[in-house]
Amino acid sequence: MKTAGPLLLLIEDDPQFRLLLSTTLESQDYSVLAVPTGREGLTAARHQKPALLILDLGLPDIDGQEVIRRLRKLSEVPIIVLSARNQEGDITQALDNGADDYLTKPFGTAELMSRIKALLRRTARAPGGSAQESFQVGELKIELTKRRVYVGEREVHLTPIEFRLLDVLVRNAGFVVTHRQLLEKVWGPSHVDHSHYLRIYMGQLRHKIESDPAQPRYLLTEAGVGYRLDEGEIP
């Protein structure tokens, strides 16, 4: 195990892919601990305290979805799922269970590195769980503590629900938030099946924020899964 940079825990049962990915990650100056089973991964996550976890869903002992659920009882370590399962249901379930991101196999190395850096950057932006105060991308600026939203010099007036919806997306900028997660965080657990709420309020938000609501720049749809707030280019 190389000890150069942040420790990444890789849970992958395919030995060739595990070796290839470990070598690739180490070439990018990450430390890598690679294990082949879910049980070994859970033990390593508990004792090694990795900065980020990369998980295959098709494991020989414990299904990856169950590994995510158990991990979330241990910590808030960022989780990227890498899987050949590309059905919307699998993606949505993994994200609802607590994964932060999902890439389907095959995928590009550059894309994986970009996702890893984005998750580590997001973790570093809020040390100790401190609240984010503001967010800006393009002409859109959101002051979370003051509950104010601007597009350029124009202040946009949002309803309380519109602002709560935007607040959840801001705190997960760059990453997909599923329909269920948004409904639970904004309206509460009793409303997780009311997906029409999201369509209505997302439409209202886009009309207030986007220059062309039909081709949104900021509030992006992940078909069948949820929504994502574009975080733009980060230096």
Backbone as CSV, one residue per row, in Angstrom:
resi,resn,N_x,N_y,N_z,CA_x,CA_y,CA_z,C_x,C_y,C_z
1,MET,0.839,-1.204,0.000,0.000,0.000,0.000,0.870,1.249,0.000
2,LYS,0.700,2.092,-0.989,1.471,3.322,-1.095,0.951,4.344,-0.083
3,THR,1.816,5.195,0.438,1.401,6.123,1.490,1.647,7.572,1.091
4,ALA,1.338,7.915,-0.158,1.618,9.259,-0.657,0.532,10.260,-0.286
5,GLY,-0.673,10.019,-0.730,-1.746,10.993,-0.559,-2.901,10.447,0.256
6,PRO,-4.105,11.039,0.097,-5.282,10.575,0.830,-5.535,9.088,0.599
7,LEU,-5.962,8.408,1.651,-6.211,6.976,1.556,-7.572,6.709,0.918
8,LEU,-7.567,5.950,-0.171,-8.790,5.514,-0.834,-8.970,4.023,-0.580
9,LEU,-10.146,3.633,-0.164,-10.465,2.222,0.055,-11.240,1.714,-1.148
10,LEU,-10.702,0.714,-1.820,-11.326,0.115,-3.000,-11.872,-1.260,-2.637
11,ILE,-13.170,-1.455,-2.829,-13.810,-2.748,-2.586,-14.248,-3.290,-3.946
12,GLU,-13.504,-4.253,-4.459,-13.713,-4.773,-5.823,-13.266,-6.226,-5.865
13,ASP,-14.151,-7.127,-6.325,-13.823,-8.552,-6.276,-13.054,-9.045,-7.491
14,ASP,-13.099,-8.332,-8.617,-12.369,-8.754,-9.818,-10.881,-8.440,-9.631
15,PRO,-10.017,-9.467,-9.543,-8.599,-9.218,-9.226,-7.879,-8.383,-10.277
16,GLN,-8.178,-8.590,-11.558,-7.502,-7.829,-12.606,-7.922,-6.361,-12.574
17,PHE,-9.220,-6.138,-12.442,-9.704,-4.762,-12.394,-9.231,-4.082,-11.112
18,ARG,-9.200,-4.827,-10.015,-8.742,-4.270,-8.736,-7.291,-3.806,-8.847
19,LEU,-6.445,-4.639,-9.475,-5.038,-4.285,-9.650,-4.891,-3.083,-10.582
20,LEU,-5.623,-3.108,-11.693,-5.541,-2.015,-12.666,-5.958,-0.693,-12.038
21,LEU,-7.078,-0.709,-11.308,-7.571,0.524,-10.719,-6.656,0.998,-9.590
22,SER,-6.147,0.072,-8.795,-5.219,0.445,-7.719,-3.981,1.123,-8.286
23,THR,-3.441,0.534,-9.355,-2.239,1.099,-9.981,-2.523,2.485,-10.550
24,THR,-3.688,2.633,-11.165,-4.075,3.930,-11.737,-4.211,4.988,-10.651
25,LEU,-4.860,4.643,-9.557,-5.057,5.597,-8.462,-3.727,5.969,-7.811
26,GLU,-2.857,4.991,-7.625,-1.546,5.270,-7.026,-0.692,6.152,-7.930
27,SER,-0.874,6.020,-9.250,-0.127,6.867,-10.182,-0.559,8.327,-10.077
28,GLN,-1.752,8.553,-9.472,-2.255,9.908,-9.248,-1.962,10.378,-7.814
29,ASP,-1.034,9.681,-7.152,-0.565,10.044,-5.811,-1.587,9.826,-4.710
30,TYR,-2.486,8.871,-4.913,-3.366,8.463,-3.832,-2.795,7.215,-3.167
31,SER,-3.048,7.067,-1.883,-2.770,5.800,-1.203,-3.989,4.917,-1.425
32,VAL,-3.775,3.633,-1.647,-4.885,2.739,-1.966,-4.823,1.488,-1.107
33,LEU,-5.935,1.162,-0.481,-6.116,-0.111,0.197,-7.214,-0.837,-0.555
34,ALA,-6.900,-1.954,-1.197,-7.850,-2.678,-2.033,-8.196,-4.015,-1.403
35,VAL,-9.492,-4.301,-1.297,-9.970,-5.561,-0.718,-11.034,-6.156,-1.632
36,PRO,-11.206,-7.503,-1.592,-12.108,-8.157,-2.543,-13.530,-8.408,-2.059
37,THR,-13.818,-8.206,-0.774,-15.150,-8.545,-0.263,-15.749,-7.403,0.558
38,GLY,-17.056,-7.468,0.705,-17.743,-6.458,1.486,-17.359,-6.487,2.954
39,ARG,-17.211,-7.669,3.529,-16.852,-7.776,4.947,-15.475,-7.176,5.216
40,GLU,-14.511,-7.473,4.329,-13.178,-6.896,4.493,-13.230,-5.380,4.323
41,GLY,-14.082,-4.927,3.417,-14.225,-3.496,3.208,-14.800,-2.790,4.422
42,LEU,-15.806,-3.379,5.040,-16.407,-2.793,6.239,-15.399,-2.737,7.384
43,THR,-14.615,-3.802,7.530,-13.591,-3.822,8.576,-12.539,-2.746,8.322
44,ALA,-12.101,-2.635,7.062,-11.098,-1.629,6.719,-11.637,-0.217,6.916
45,ALA,-12.884,0.001,6.552,-13.479,1.330,6.721,-13.539,1.710,8.194
46,ARG,-13.794,0.717,9.043,-13.899,0.976,10.483,-12.539,1.301,11.097
47,HIS,-11.503,0.604,10.654,-10.201,0.729,11.316,-9.217,1.660,10.603
48,GLN,-9.323,1.778,9.281,-8.349,2.570,8.525,-8.793,4.006,8.283
49,LYS,-10.085,4.288,8.439,-10.613,5.648,8.273,-10.195,6.266,6.935
50,PRO,-10.608,5.675,5.809,-10.226,6.216,4.504,-10.862,7.576,4.238
51,ALA,-10.234,8.336,3.337,-10.777,9.633,2.944,-11.935,9.466,1.973
52,LEU,-11.950,8.352,1.247,-12.989,8.099,0.254,-13.036,6.604,-0.020
53,LEU,-14.213,6.121,-0.381,-14.400,4.695,-0.629,-14.954,4.491,-2.035
54,ILE,-14.372,3.537,-2.754,-14.824,3.175,-4.100,-15.353,1.747,-4.027
55,LEU,-16.592,1.545,-4.458,-17.293,0.291,-4.188,-17.931,-0.298,-5.442
56,ASP,-17.693,-1.588,-5.659,-18.414,-2.347,-6.683,-19.652,-2.948,-6.016
57,LEU,-20.775,-2.977,-6.726,-21.999,-3.529,-6.133,-22.025,-5.053,-6.154
58,GLY,-21.406,-5.659,-7.166,-21.482,-7.115,-7.310,-20.400,-7.840,-6.548
59,LEU,-20.525,-7.897,-5.234,-19.510,-8.538,-4.395,-19.905,-9.977,-4.076
60,PRO,-18.943,-10.844,-3.765,-19.244,-12.262,-3.573,-19.933,-12.596,-2.253
61,ASP,-19.786,-11.736,-1.248,-20.341,-12.088,0.068,-21.541,-11.231,0.459
62,ILE,-21.416,-9.917,0.369,-22.498,-9.004,0.730,-22.789,-8.117,-0.467
63,ASP,-24.045,-7.989,-0.827,-24.386,-7.108,-1.942,-23.935,-5.686,-1.635
64,GLY,-23.450,-4.999,-2.659,-22.935,-3.645,-2.469,-23.939,-2.684,-1.866
65,GLN,-25.219,-2.866,-2.175,-26.243,-1.982,-1.589,-26.273,-2.122,-0.064
66,GLU,-26.115,-3.346,0.412,-26.094,-3.579,1.853,-24.815,-3.020,2.469
67,VAL,-23.707,-3.110,1.732,-22.454,-2.534,2.215,-22.619,-1.028,2.419
68,ILE,-23.281,-0.358,1.471,-23.514,1.089,1.614,-24.330,1.381,2.866
69,ARG,-25.396,0.624,3.067,-26.253,0.847,4.248,-25.467,0.672,5.543
70,ARG,-24.639,-0.374,5.611,-23.849,-0.610,6.822,-22.779,0.466,7.008
71,LEU,-22.166,0.881,5.903,-21.150,1.933,5.988,-21.736,3.226,6.537
72,ARG,-22.941,3.541,6.121,-23.555,4.786,6.568,-23.867,4.774,8.069
73,LYS,-23.911,3.599,8.667,-24.065,3.516,10.115,-22.730,3.738,10.824
74,LEU,-21.626,3.582,10.054,-20.295,3.752,10.634,-19.780,5.174,10.481
75,SER,-19.981,5.767,9.299,-19.378,7.066,9.029,-20.051,7.741,7.840
76,GLU,-19.611,8.976,7.588,-20.078,9.749,6.438,-19.014,9.793,5.344
77,VAL,-18.103,8.822,5.324,-17.055,8.779,4.311,-17.683,8.839,2.917
78,PRO,-17.143,9.669,2.014,-17.690,9.724,0.659,-17.584,8.372,-0.035
79,ILE,-18.636,8.003,-0.769,-18.685,6.716,-1.457,-18.975,6.935,-2.934
80,ILE,-18.107,6.383,-3.775,-18.357,6.331,-5.213,-18.623,4.881,-5.594
81,VAL,-19.755,4.635,-6.217,-20.089,3.296,-6.681,-19.606,3.136,-8.123
82,LEU,-18.888,2.052,-8.391,-18.505,1.666,-9.739,-19.186,0.327,-10.016
83,SER,-20.037,0.266,-11.026,-20.776,-0.970,-11.224,-21.193,-1.145,-12.674
84,ALA,-21.310,-2.398,-13.086,-21.843,-2.710,-14.411,-23.360,-2.594,-14.419
85,ARG,-23.970,-2.490,-13.255,-25.424,-2.313,-13.176,-25.761,-0.876,-13.582
86,ASN,-26.489,-0.741,-14.668,-26.760,0.601,-15.169,-28.244,0.953,-15.214
87,GLN,-29.066,0.170,-14.529,-30.484,0.467,-14.480,-30.749,1.638,-13.532
88,GLU,-31.742,2.471,-13.874,-32.053,3.619,-13.033,-32.354,3.197,-11.602
89,GLY,-33.022,2.046,-11.448,-33.373,1.586,-10.104,-32.158,1.302,-9.255
90,ASP,-31.126,0.708,-9.839,-29.898,0.417,-9.104,-29.186,1.705,-8.701
91,ILE,-29.124,2.658,-9.645,-28.468,3.925,-9.360,-29.199,4.673,-8.257
92,THR,-30.522,4.769,-8.397,-31.327,5.488,-7.405,-31.213,4.840,-6.038
93,GLN,-31.270,3.500,-5.990,-31.176,2.804,-4.703,-29.844,3.061,-4.027
94,ALA,-28.752,3.010,-4.801,-27.422,3.240,-4.229,-27.317,4.650,-3.653
95,LEU,-27.819,5.637,-4.383,-27.761,7.017,-3.907,-28.668,7.220,-2.701
96,ASP,-29.854,6.617,-2.737,-30.763,6.726,-1.584,-30.185,6.037,-0.356
97,ASN,-29.432,4.962,-0.564,-28.822,4.257,0.562,-27.673,5.044,1.187
98,GLY,-27.148,6.034,0.438,-26.095,6.864,1.017,-24.855,7.051,0.185
99,ALA,-24.797,6.440,-1.018,-23.658,6.682,-1.904,-23.691,8.135,-2.362
100,ASP,-22.510,8.688,-2.633,-22.417,10.078,-3.070,-22.385,10.218,-4.584
101,ASP,-21.913,9.191,-5.270,-21.804,9.271,-6.721,-21.816,7.864,-7.291
102,TYR,-22.043,7.758,-8.614,-22.236,6.461,-9.254,-21.680,6.521,-10.671
103,LEU,-20.775,5.629,-11.000,-20.246,5.508,-12.357,-20.503,4.092,-12.854
104,THR,-21.003,3.985,-14.074,-21.238,2.661,-14.637,-20.033,2.216,-15.457
105,LYS,-19.728,0.932,-15.360,-18.634,0.344,-16.125,-19.105,0.072,-17.554
106,PRO,-18.263,0.299,-18.576,-16.926,0.897,-18.496,-17.000,2.408,-18.341
107,PHE,-15.960,2.985,-17.776,-15.917,4.423,-17.576,-14.505,4.911,-17.884
108,GLY,-14.362,6.210,-18.094,-13.053,6.776,-18.396,-12.294,7.099,-17.123
109,THR,-10.992,6.895,-17.158,-10.157,7.198,-15.996,-10.260,8.672,-15.611
110,ALA,-10.267,9.559,-16.617,-10.350,10.993,-16.334,-11.642,11.335,-15.605
111,GLU,-12.728,10.674,-15.981,-14.016,10.930,-15.327,-13.973,10.487,-13.871
112,LEU,-13.405,9.317,-13.603,-13.296,8.849,-12.223,-12.442,9.800,-11.395
113,MET,-11.313,10.223,-11.916,-10.435,11.138,-11.181,-11.143,12.454,-10.877
114,SER,-11.934,12.922,-11.844,-12.687,14.152,-11.635,-13.689,13.991,-10.505
115,ARG,-14.372,12.850,-10.457,-15.362,12.600,-9.394,-14.686,12.494,-8.037
116,ILE,-13.543,11.809,-7.983,-12.806,11.668,-6.722,-12.387,13.035,-6.202
117,LYS,-11.797,13.846,-7.078,-11.344,15.177,-6.667,-12.506,16.033,-6.197
118,ALA,-13.635,15.936,-6.881,-14.806,16.735,-6.499,-15.310,16.339,-5.115
119,LEU,-15.351,15.044,-4.828,-15.828,14.595,-3.513,-14.858,14.984,-2.404
120,LEU,-13.571,14.824,-2.640,-12.580,15.220,-1.639,-12.598,16.731,-1.421
121,ARG,-12.828,17.468,-2.500,-12.910,18.923,-2.401,-14.130,19.325,-1.576
122,ARG,-15.249,18.646,-1.810,-16.463,18.969,-1.061,-16.269,18.681,0.429
123,THR,-15.598,17.578,0.744,-15.333,17.249,2.140,-14.438,18.297,2.784
124,ALA,-13.434,18.751,2.037,-12.500,19.746,2.570,-13.144,21.105,2.759
125,ARG,-14.183,21.401,1.967,-14.826,22.715,2.064,-15.590,22.888,3.364
126,ALA,-15.985,21.777,3.983,-16.787,21.884,5.205,-16.163,21.062,6.321
127,PRO,-14.973,21.440,6.817,-14.326,20.678,7.886,-15.171,20.672,9.144
128,GLY,-15.246,19.479,9.742,-16.010,19.366,10.979,-17.492,19.569,10.805
129,GLY,-17.953,19.492,9.530,-19.377,19.634,9.294,-19.863,21.066,9.377
130,SER,-18.965,22.052,9.281,-19.390,23.442,9.370,-20.264,23.815,8.197
131,ALA,-21.194,24.727,8.422,-22.171,25.080,7.415,-21.561,25.948,6.332
132,GLN,-21.944,25.689,5.094,-21.522,26.515,3.985,-22.349,27.792,4.003
133,GLU,-21.708,28.939,3.806,-22.415,30.211,3.897,-22.906,30.721,2.553
134,SER,-22.144,30.483,1.484,-22.551,30.999,0.185,-22.061,30.092,-0.922
135,PHE,-22.660,30.277,-2.088,-22.336,29.471,-3.253,-22.500,30.342,-4.481
136,GLN,-21.572,30.221,-5.437,-21.704,30.976,-6.669,-21.229,30.156,-7.842
137,VAL,-21.990,30.188,-8.937,-21.599,29.581,-10.192,-22.184,30.455,-11.293
138,GLY,-21.329,30.858,-12.230,-21.807,31.761,-13.270,-22.385,33.026,-12.655
139,GLU,-23.557,33.421,-13.086,-24.229,34.615,-12.559,-25.084,34.308,-11.339
140,LEU,-25.198,33.029,-10.992,-26.040,32.630,-9.862,-25.259,32.689,-8.559
141,LYS,-25.761,33.455,-7.605,-25.145,33.548,-6.287,-26.211,33.295,-5.229
142,ILE,-25.878,32.417,-4.275,-26.822,32.046,-3.214,-26.158,32.276,-1.871
143,GLU,-26.759,33.120,-1.048,-26.278,33.371,0.312,-27.163,32.576,1.258
144,LEU,-26.629,31.446,1.721,-27.440,30.512,2.492,-27.854,31.070,3.847
145,THR,-26.932,31.713,4.550,-27.267,32.206,5.885,-28.247,33.377,5.819
146,LYS,-28.132,34.204,4.791,-29.038,35.347,4.638,-30.297,34.994,3.847
147,ARG,-30.303,33.784,3.248,-31.443,33.300,2.469,-31.751,34.247,1.308
148,ARG,-30.699,34.632,0.605,-30.858,35.513,-0.548,-30.264,34.868,-1.791
149,VAL,-30.917,35.110,-2.926,-30.495,34.537,-4.196,-30.408,35.654,-5.227
150,TYR,-29.312,35.657,-5.990,-29.118,36.676,-7.012,-28.768,36.012,-8.340
151,VAL,-29.269,36.585,-9.414,-28.819,36.250,-10.761,-28.239,37.532,-11.327
152,GLY,-26.923,37.597,-11.433,-26.261,38.854,-11.759,-26.502,39.850,-10.628
153,GLU,-26.984,41.022,-10.962,-27.291,42.050,-9.966,-28.731,41.973,-9.479
154,ARG,-29.517,41.092,-10.075,-30.949,41.015,-9.745,-31.183,40.033,-8.598
155,GLU,-31.864,40.489,-7.557,-32.231,39.583,-6.468,-33.485,38.817,-6.855
156,VAL,-33.454,37.514,-6.622,-34.578,36.638,-6.952,-35.311,36.275,-5.665
157,HIS,-36.592,36.481,-5.639,-37.385,36.183,-4.445,-37.975,34.775,-4.555
158,LEU,-37.594,33.926,-3.599,-38.052,32.546,-3.581,-39.013,32.315,-2.424
159,THR,-39.929,31.370,-2.608,-40.779,30.936,-1.509,-39.933,30.100,-0.549
160,PRO,-40.393,29.894,0.688,-39.620,29.061,1.631,-39.315,27.665,1.091
161,ILE,-40.262,27.029,0.422,-40.017,25.689,-0.106,-39.020,25.740,-1.253
162,GLU,-39.135,26.740,-2.124,-38.171,26.882,-3.213,-36.765,27.054,-2.665
163,PHE,-36.642,27.847,-1.602,-35.304,28.058,-1.045,-34.776,26.785,-0.388
164,ARG,-35.624,26.050,0.313,-35.169,24.806,0.944,-34.707,23.816,-0.117
165,LEU,-35.418,23.743,-1.219,-35.037,22.852,-2.313,-33.681,23.260,-2.882
166,LEU,-33.498,24.545,-3.097,-32.221,25.038,-3.618,-31.100,24.827,-2.605
167,ASP,-31.399,24.994,-1.339,-30.412,24.813,-0.278,-29.859,23.384,-0.282
168,VAL,-30.737,22.391,-0.426,-30.289,20.995,-0.464,-29.381,20.763,-1.671
169,LEU,-29.758,21.318,-2.822,-28.954,21.145,-4.023,-27.604,21.842,-3.900
170,VAL,-27.583,23.018,-3.276,-26.326,23.744,-3.074,-25.374,22.932,-2.210
171,ARG,-25.877,22.357,-1.132,-25.018,21.610,-0.211,-24.521,20.294,-0.819
172,ASN,-25.082,19.937,-1.976,-24.621,18.752,-2.704,-24.223,19.129,-4.134
173,ALA,-23.756,20.354,-4.315,-23.455,20.871,-5.651,-22.502,19.960,-6.411
174,GLY,-22.850,19.688,-7.661,-22.030,18.824,-8.490,-22.410,17.362,-8.429
175,PHE,-23.310,17.002,-7.502,-23.683,15.611,-7.313,-25.200,15.437,-7.419
176,VAL,-25.604,14.254,-7.853,-27.023,13.970,-8.004,-27.672,13.815,-6.631
177,VAL,-28.818,14.471,-6.460,-29.656,14.251,-5.281,-30.929,13.585,-5.797
178,THR,-31.251,12.410,-5.277,-32.382,11.664,-5.816,-33.711,12.317,-5.454
179,HIS,-34.741,11.921,-6.197,-36.089,12.414,-5.916,-36.461,12.152,-4.459
180,ARG,-36.200,10.944,-4.009,-36.566,10.569,-2.641,-35.830,11.423,-1.609
181,GLN,-34.526,11.652,-1.831,-33.746,12.463,-0.891,-34.278,13.895,-0.823
182,LEU,-34.594,14.470,-1.977,-35.113,15.829,-2.001,-36.464,15.921,-1.304
183,LEU,-37.339,14.976,-1.600,-38.665,14.991,-0.982,-38.578,14.841,0.538
184,GLU,-37.696,13.952,0.988,-37.561,13.729,2.426,-36.969,14.946,3.134
185,LYS,-35.951,15.574,2.522,-35.286,16.709,3.157,-36.127,17.976,3.117
186,VAL,-36.903,18.161,2.053,-37.665,19.403,1.897,-39.061,19.287,2.483
187,TRP,-39.747,18.152,2.231,-41.135,18.019,2.684,-41.313,17.050,3.856
188,GLY,-40.313,16.177,4.085,-40.415,15.237,5.188,-40.650,13.811,4.724
189,PRO,-40.377,12.828,5.609,-40.464,11.411,5.251,-41.833,10.966,4.752
190,SER,-42.892,11.634,5.166,-44.241,11.222,4.761,-44.561,11.610,3.322
191,HIS,-43.653,12.335,2.656,-43.925,12.824,1.310,-42.989,12.231,0.249
192,VAL,-42.317,11.135,0.575,-41.299,10.620,-0.355,-41.899,10.074,-1.646
193,ASP,-43.196,9.844,-1.695,-43.817,9.338,-2.919,-44.486,10.437,-3.745
194,HIS,-44.390,11.678,-3.295,-45.061,12.785,-3.982,-44.112,13.456,-4.982
195,SER,-43.700,12.700,-5.993,-42.704,13.219,-6.936,-43.222,14.405,-7.746
196,HIS,-44.550,14.539,-7.852,-45.092,15.671,-8.613,-44.752,17.002,-7.941
197,TYR,-44.512,16.987,-6.621,-44.081,18.216,-5.940,-42.791,18.745,-6.559
198,LEU,-41.851,17.818,-6.820,-40.562,18.224,-7.371,-40.704,18.831,-8.755
199,ARG,-41.535,18.221,-9.590,-41.719,18.755,-10.941,-42.260,20.186,-10.893
200,ILE,-43.214,20.415,-9.998,-43.827,21.741,-9.895,-42.812,22.770,-9.408
201,TYR,-42.148,22.459,-8.298,-41.248,23.449,-7.692,-39.949,23.610,-8.473
202,MET,-39.473,22.540,-9.104,-38.284,22.687,-9.929,-38.596,23.548,-11.140
203,GLY,-39.802,23.389,-11.686,-40.210,24.252,-12.789,-40.264,25.708,-12.374
204,GLN,-40.787,25.985,-11.170,-40.847,27.351,-10.668,-39.445,27.923,-10.454
205,LEU,-38.564,27.121,-9.884,-37.197,27.571,-9.639,-36.487,27.908,-10.947
206,ARG,-36.654,27.049,-11.929,-35.990,27.281,-13.209,-36.488,28.560,-13.882
207,HIS,-37.772,28.842,-13.756,-38.302,30.067,-14.353,-37.754,31.312,-13.652
208,LYS,-37.388,31.183,-12.392,-36.856,32.323,-11.659,-35.348,32.485,-11.828
209,ILE,-34.649,31.381,-12.043,-33.182,31.398,-12.020,-32.560,31.274,-13.407
210,GLU,-33.131,30.439,-14.245,-32.531,30.137,-15.536,-32.923,31.172,-16.596
211,SER,-31.980,31.510,-17.466,-32.306,32.396,-18.579,-33.189,31.682,-19.596
212,ASP,-33.011,30.359,-19.720,-33.861,29.536,-20.585,-34.264,28.296,-19.799
213,PRO,-35.429,28.320,-19.156,-35.853,27.177,-18.319,-35.922,25.857,-19.074
214,ALA,-36.134,25.905,-20.389,-36.220,24.668,-21.174,-34.849,24.044,-21.394
215,GLN,-33.797,24.843,-21.294,-32.425,24.346,-21.416,-31.616,24.874,-20.234
216,PRO,-31.832,24.318,-19.059,-31.246,24.865,-17.827,-29.724,24.816,-17.816
217,ARG,-29.150,25.852,-17.261,-27.697,25.947,-17.098,-27.273,25.468,-15.722
218,TYR,-28.107,25.701,-14.712,-27.732,25.428,-13.324,-28.448,24.206,-12.738
219,LEU,-29.750,24.132,-12.891,-30.545,23.067,-12.278,-30.758,21.956,-13.296
220,LEU,-29.920,20.929,-13.205,-29.880,19.880,-14.215,-30.674,18.651,-13.784
221,THR,-31.313,18.009,-14.756,-32.081,16.789,-14.512,-31.230,15.566,-14.804
222,GLU,-31.219,14.620,-13.862,-30.634,13.301,-14.103,-31.820,12.364,-14.302
223,ALA,-32.105,12.029,-15.567,-33.340,11.346,-15.930,-33.607,10.105,-15.083
224,GLY,-34.789,10.081,-14.497,-35.216,8.932,-13.710,-34.567,8.803,-12.356
225,VAL,-33.640,9.703,-12.018,-32.887,9.577,-10.765,-33.115,10.775,-9.849
226,GLY,-32.881,11.984,-10.345,-33.026,13.157,-9.489,-32.544,14.415,-10.180
227,TYR,-31.954,15.323,-9.387,-31.495,16.607,-9.907,-30.087,16.899,-9.390
228,ARG,-29.397,17.763,-10.123,-28.040,18.144,-9.758,-27.842,19.628,-10.028
229,LEU,-27.235,20.318,-9.082,-26.869,21.709,-9.279,-25.452,21.767,-9.830
230,ASP,-25.291,22.332,-11.018,-23.979,22.416,-11.641,-23.097,23.317,-10.807
231,GLU,-21.905,22.835,-10.438,-21.008,23.658,-9.628,-19.984,24.395,-10.465
232,GLY,-20.028,24.223,-11.810,-19.150,24.968,-12.689,-17.711,24.511,-12.573
233,GLU,-16.821,25.329,-13.083,-15.392,25.033,-13.063,-14.783,25.501,-11.746
234,ILE,-14.134,24.584,-11.048,-13.485,24.914,-9.788,-11.979,24.941,-10.009
235,PRO,-11.298,26.034,-9.637,-9.843,26.082,-9.842,-9.124,24.987,-9.069
